[in-house]
Amino acid sequence: MEEPSKLKRALLDASAGAISGGISRTVTSPLDVIKIRFQVQLEPTSSWALLRKEFSAPSKYTGMVQASRDIFREEGMKGFWRGNVPALLMVMPYTAIQFTVLHKLKTFASGSSKSENHIHLSPYLSYVSGALAGCAATVGSYPFDLLRTILASQGEPKVYPTMRSAFVDIVRARGFPGLYAGLSPTLVEIIPYAGLQFGTYDTFKRWAMAWNHYRNSNTSMPASGDGVSSLQLFFCGLAAGTCAKLVCHPLDVVKKRFQIEGLQRHPRYGARVEHRAYRNMIDAMQRILRLEGWAGLYKGIVPSTIKAAPAGAVTFVAYELTSDWLESVFK
């Protein structure tokens, strides 16, 4: 019967996606916390920028090493996993929805539900499928992304001791639409980001398969197949995550600014983003450019790129391995 097999395939994709997303998020949480602290800081995030201009207030964080040292000293080791619970609640349904929708779209485009046939899709269809899957996953998990950003950015002393207190205060101050603050720049970001991530991943995977085929056809050793090894999958995910992040980082900065509008923080963390500081996404980009320069749109790019590469690699490898394992268990 066709319908049970479709349901089984969807459950396998969702489970593998959720597990891979949870593993990736937990492993890279410290880099994510540092990235968010940089992105929401209105003052410069590098000593070089401080030397070039006069600023009335000192910067809290001026580099990855200094930020890591300060977070560890003031908040302990747990500070690097601040906001990880809502992050897991966000990323697990996000990746579950993303991989499920992605597989459905590729099945529709290729006419086959077998994953091995999806690799032969055109790059254009790979990019479009990734972008649409990213949009669906973003809308489905966005409130947890908002809560993760707020909890990860607040520092010490905490304004919101728990995820529940943050949720209640946001709803009281902004209403339920407040849980989707910054959704517009997020969707604008996720379309090229997810498209690039999945499209380049498929492209690099095809190149790896072609290389394996070429190597096997030019060796006297018995061919071991043209399949892609776990190490090759890791490097494909590494390259895909890096490319996507470098292109889309400014939109991520804008999104974070919308998410923390009006958040109360201790003065030692510098100026805060006032409530309704930006009229819309274009206004936010213009204000950041005018007040903080081009560097403002790339705040946190170093930890973000360092995080995106292993996060993408771990996510793709964990998904492929988990999916294969689940398929073997539930044959």
C-alpha positions in Angstrom: 0.0 0.0 0.0 1.4 3.4 -1.0 0.0 5.6 1.8 1.6 3.8 4.8 5.0 3.9 3.0 4.6 7.7 2.5 3.7 8.1 6.2 6.7 5.9 7.2 9.0 7.9 5.0 7.8 11.2 6.5 8.3 9.9 10.0 11.8 8.7 9.2 12.7 12.1 7.7 11.2 14.0 10.6 13.0 11.8 13.2 16.3 11.9 11.5 16.0 15.7 11.0 15.1 16.3 14.6 18.0 14.1 15.9 20.6 15.6 13.6 19.4 19.2 14.4 19.6 18.5 18.2 23.1 17.1 18.0 24.3 20.0 15.8 22.8 22.7 18.0 24.2 21.3 21.3 27.7 20.9 19.8 27.9 24.4 18.4 25.9 26.3 21.2 29.0 28.2 22.6 29.8 29.7 19.2 26.1 30.6 18.8 26.0 32.4 22.1 29.1 34.5 21.2 27.7 35.2 17.8 24.4 36.5 19.3 26.3 38.7 21.8 28.2 40.3 19.0 25.1 40.8 16.8 23.0 42.6 19.4 25.9 44.8 20.6 25.5 48.3 19.1 29.1 49.3 19.9 32.0 48.0 17.7 33.0 44.4 18.2 36.7 44.7 17.3 39.6 46.7 18.8 40.5 47.8 15.3 37.1 49.6 14.8 37.5 51.3 18.2 40.8 52.8 17.2 39.4 54.3 14.0 36.5 56.2 15.6 35.6 57.9 18.8 32.9 56.3 20.8 31.4 57.6 24.0 30.9 54.1 25.6 33.3 51.2 25.7 32.5 47.9 24.0 31.6 44.9 26.1 32.9 42.4 23.6 35.8 43.1 21.2 36.9 39.7 20.0 36.1 36.0 20.3 38.9 35.2 22.8 37.9 38.2 25.0 34.2 37.4 24.7 34.8 33.7 25.7 36.9 34.8 28.6 34.3 37.3 29.9 31.4 34.9 29.5 33.2 32.2 31.3 34.3 34.5 34.2 30.9 36.1 34.6 28.5 33.3 33.8 30.5 30.1 34.1 30.5 27.2 31.7 26.7 27.2 31.6 26.8 30.6 30.0 27.9 29.1 26.7 24.7 27.0 26.6 22.4 29.8 27.6 19.2 29.6 25.6 20.0 26.0 24.5 16.7 24.6 25.7 14.5 26.9 23.5 17.2 26.5 20.8 16.6 22.7 20.9 12.9 23.2 21.0 13.4 25.4 17.9 15.9 23.5 15.9 14.5 20.0 16.4 11.1 20.8 14.9 12.8 23.1 12.4 15.1 20.4 11.0 12.3 17.8 11.2 10.0 20.0 9.2 12.8 21.1 6.8 14.0 17.6 5.9 10.4 16.2 5.7 9.3 19.0 3.3 12.6 18.8 1.4 12.1 15.0 0.8 8.5 15.6 -0.3 9.5 18.3 -2.8 12.4 16.3 -4.2 10.1 13.3 -4.5 7.6 15.4 -6.4 10.3 16.9 -8.7 12.1 13.5 -9.4 9.0 11.3 -9.5 10.8 8.9 -7.0 10.7 8.6 -3.2 14.2 7.0 -3.2 16.8 9.3 -1.8 19.5 8.0 -4.2 17.5 9.3 -7.1 17.2 12.8 -5.7 20.9 13.5 -6.2 20.3 13.6 -10.0 18.0 16.6 -9.7 19.1 19.7 -11.4 21.0 22.3 -9.2 18.1 24.7 -9.8 15.5 22.3 -8.3 17.9 21.6 -5.4 18.1 25.3 -4.6 14.4 25.9 -4.9 13.5 22.8 -2.8 15.9 23.9 -0.1 14.5 27.4 0.0 10.9 26.3 0.2 11.7 23.7 2.9 13.6 26.4 4.9 10.6 28.8 4.7 8.2 26.1 6.0 10.5 25.1 8.8 11.0 28.8 9.9 7.3 29.6 10.2 6.7 26.4 12.1 9.5 27.0 14.7 10.0 30.7 14.9 8.8 31.5 18.4 11.4 29.3 19.9 14.1 31.0 17.8 12.9 34.3 19.3 13.1 33.0 22.8 16.5 31.5 22.2 17.9 34.8 21.0 16.5 36.7 24.0 17.8 34.2 26.6 21.2 34.0 24.9 21.7 37.7 24.6 20.6 38.9 28.1 23.8 38.1 30.1 24.0 38.7 33.8 22.0 39.6 35.9 19.2 37.7 34.1 16.1 39.6 33.1 14.3 36.4 32.3 15.3 33.5 34.6 13.2 31.0 32.6 11.9 30.5 29.1 8.3 30.8 30.5 9.0 34.2 32.1 10.3 35.5 28.7 7.3 34.1 26.9 4.8 35.6 29.3 6.5 39.1 29.2 6.7 39.1 25.4 3.1 38.2 25.0 2.1 40.8 27.7 4.2 43.6 26.1 3.8 42.9 22.4 0.9 40.4 22.2 1.1 37.1 20.3 2.5 38.9 17.1 5.5 39.7 19.3 6.5 36.0 19.2 7.1 36.6 15.4 9.1 39.8 15.7 11.8 39.8 13.0 10.0 37.1 10.9 10.1 39.2 7.7 14.0 39.5 7.6 14.2 35.9 8.7 12.2 34.7 5.7 14.1 37.0 3.4 17.3 35.5 4.9 16.2 31.9 4.9 15.3 31.7 1.2 18.8 32.3 0.0 20.4 30.6 3.0 18.5 27.4 2.8 18.6 27.4 -0.9 22.4 27.9 -0.9 22.9 25.4 1.9 21.0 22.5 0.3 21.8 23.5 -3.3 25.6 23.6 -2.7 25.5 20.5 -0.5 23.9 18.5 -3.4 26.4 20.1 -5.8 29.4 19.2 -3.7 27.9 15.7 -3.1 27.6 15.2 -6.9 31.2 16.3 -7.3 32.3 13.8 -4.7 30.4 11.0 -6.4 31.9 12.0 -9.7 35.4 12.0 -8.2 34.8 8.6 -6.6 33.7 7.2 -10.0 36.8 8.7 -11.7 39.1 7.4 -9.1 37.6 3.9 -9.2 37.7 3.8 -13.0 41.4 4.7 -13.1 42.7 2.3 -10.5 43.6 -1.4 -10.7 42.0 -2.0 -7.3 38.5 -3.4 -7.2 35.9 -0.7 -7.3 34.3 0.0 -3.8 31.4 1.9 -5.4 30.8 5.5 -6.2 29.0 6.2 -2.9 30.1 9.1 -0.7 31.9 8.4 2.6 31.0 10.0 5.9 34.2 12.1 5.7 33.2 13.4 2.3 29.7 14.1 3.5 31.2 16.1 6.4 33.3 18.3 4.0 30.3 18.8 1.7 28.3 20.0 4.6 31.2 22.1 5.8 31.5 23.9 2.5 27.7 24.3 2.1 27.3 25.8 5.6 30.2 28.3 5.0 29.0 29.5 1.7 25.4 30.1 2.9 26.5 31.9 6.0 28.9 34.3 4.3 26.2 35.4 1.9 23.3 35.8 4.3 24.9 37.0 7.6 23.8 40.7 7.3 20.1 39.6 7.3 20.8 37.5 10.4 22.1 40.6 12.2 19.0 42.6 11.2 16.8 39.7 12.4 18.5 39.6 15.8 18.0 43.3 16.3 14.3 43.0 15.7 14.1 40.1 18.1 15.7 41.9 21.1 13.9 45.3 20.6 13.2 46.7 24.0 15.0 44.0 25.9 16.3 45.2 29.3 19.9 44.4 29.9 22.6 45.4 32.4 24.3 48.7 31.4 27.7 47.0 31.2 26.5 45.3 28.0 26.2 48.7 26.3 23.4 50.5 24.6 20.2 48.5 24.1 18.0 48.4 21.0 15.0 50.5 22.0 11.4 49.3 21.3 10.4 50.1 17.7 13.9 51.3 17.0 13.5 50.2 13.3 10.4 50.8 11.1 11.1 47.9 8.9 13.9 45.7 7.5 15.2 48.3 5.0 15.2 51.0 7.7 17.1 48.7 10.1 19.8 48.0 7.5 20.1 51.8 6.7 20.4 52.7 10.4 23.0 50.0 11.1 25.0 51.2 8.0 24.8 54.8 9.1 25.6 54.4 12.8 27.9 51.3 12.7 29.2 51.1 9.1 29.5 48.0 7.0 31.1 46.3 9.9 27.8 46.5 11.8 26.1 44.2 9.3 28.9 41.7 9.8 29.1 41.7 13.6 29.6 38.1 14.7 30.7 36.9 11.3 33.8 35.1 12.6 32.0 32.9 15.3 29.0 32.6 12.9 31.1 31.2 10.1 33.2 29.0 12.5 29.8 27.7 13.8 28.0 27.4 10.5 30.7 25.2 8.9 30.7 22.4 11.6 26.9 22.9 12.2 26.1 22.3 8.6 28.6 19.4 8.4 27.3 17.7 11.6 23.6 18.2 10.6 24.1 16.6 7.2 26.2 13.8 8.3 24.0 13.0 11.4 20.9 13.2 9.1 22.3 10.8 6.5 23.6 8.3 9.1 20.5 8.5 11.3 18.2 8.2 8.2 20.1 5.1 7.0 20.0 3.6 10.5 16.3 4.2 11.0 15.6 2.7 7.5 17.5 -0.5 8.5 15.7 -0.7 11.8 12.1 -0.1 10.4 12.4 -2.1 7.2 
